[in-house]
Amino acid sequence: MVPQLWGTESWSAGGAAKTFTGWERGLCLSREAVLRKLEPIFRSVVDPDLVLREELDATKVPLWDSLNHIILMVEIEMQLGVALTTDELAHLRNVGDMVTLLQQKQAQV
């Protein structure tokens, strides 16, 4: 079973309940698992039939324009609970770069 990176889970130790996200638990997800987290976000913003691949970029998806790019980044931040800087976003060339960035963000926690 692959752990959820950005989902939450609750557990109780000595009667005190605590909720953890994947970031707090220090779990490291595979690139494939990160892609699985990103795909529904991309589908909701860009194309409901999109198959997300690491080499995919905006030039290959007609509806991935500048406005949808901004919406994508905001949705990724909100749904995955990460903060992305303008500098980090400026260096992304494709989905694979986003996967790498999200894995790096997780490793910093």
C-alpha positions in Angstrom: 0.0 0.0 0.0 1.4 3.4 -1.0 0.9 6.0 1.8 -1.0 9.2 1.1 1.3 12.1 0.9 -1.1 15.0 1.1 -4.1 13.3 2.7 -4.6 13.2 6.4 -5.0 10.4 8.9 -5.7 10.4 12.6 -4.4 8.2 15.3 -4.6 8.0 19.0 -1.7 7.6 21.4 -2.5 7.4 25.1 -6.0 8.9 24.5 -4.8 12.0 22.6 -5.8 12.1 19.0 -3.6 13.8 16.5 -4.0 14.4 12.7 -1.0 14.1 10.5 -0.5 14.9 6.8 2.0 12.9 4.7 4.4 15.8 4.9 4.5 15.7 8.7 5.0 11.9 8.7 8.1 12.3 6.5 6.9 9.8 3.9 8.6 9.7 0.6 6.4 9.0 -2.4 7.5 7.7 -5.7 7.3 9.8 -8.8 4.4 7.7 -9.9 2.5 8.4 -6.7 3.1 12.1 -7.0 1.8 11.9 -10.6 -1.4 10.1 -9.3 -1.9 13.1 -6.9 -1.4 15.6 -9.6 -3.5 14.0 -12.3 -7.0 14.8 -10.9 -5.9 18.4 -10.4 -4.8 18.7 -14.0 -8.0 17.0 -15.2 -10.2 19.4 -13.2 -8.5 22.5 -14.6 -7.2 21.6 -18.1 -8.8 18.5 -19.6 -11.0 15.8 -18.0 -9.4 13.1 -20.2 -5.8 14.2 -19.7 -3.3 11.4 -19.1 -0.5 13.0 -17.1 3.0 12.1 -18.1 6.3 13.5 -16.9 7.3 14.8 -20.4 4.0 16.7 -20.8 4.1 20.5 -21.0 1.7 23.3 -21.9 2.7 23.2 -25.6 1.2 19.8 -25.9 -2.2 20.6 -24.3 -4.4 23.1 -26.1 -6.3 24.2 -23.1 -3.2 24.7 -20.9 -2.9 28.4 -21.4 -1.5 31.1 -19.2 -4.7 31.5 -17.1 -5.1 27.8 -16.6 -1.4 27.5 -15.7 -2.0 30.0 -12.8 -5.1 28.1 -11.8 -3.2 24.8 -11.9 -0.4 26.2 -9.6 -2.9 27.6 -7.1 -4.9 24.3 -7.0 -1.7 22.3 -6.5 -0.7 24.6 -3.6 -4.2 24.4 -2.1 -4.9 20.7 -2.6 -1.4 19.4 -1.7 -0.7 21.9 1.0 2.5 23.2 -0.4 3.8 26.7 -1.0 5.5 27.3 -4.3 7.6 30.4 -5.0 7.5 32.4 -8.2 11.2 31.5 -8.8 10.4 27.7 -8.4 7.5 28.0 -10.8 9.6 29.9 -13.4 12.0 27.0 -13.7 9.4 24.3 -14.4 9.6 23.0 -18.0 7.2 20.1 -17.7 5.2 17.9 -15.4 8.3 15.9 -14.5 9.9 19.1 -13.1 6.8 19.7 -11.0 7.1 16.1 -9.6 10.8 16.7 -8.8 9.9 20.0 -7.1 7.2 18.5 -5.0 9.5 15.6 -3.9 12.1 18.2 -2.9 9.5 20.2 -1.0 8.6 17.0 0.9 12.2 16.3 1.7 12.7 19.7 3.2 10.0 19.2 5.9 
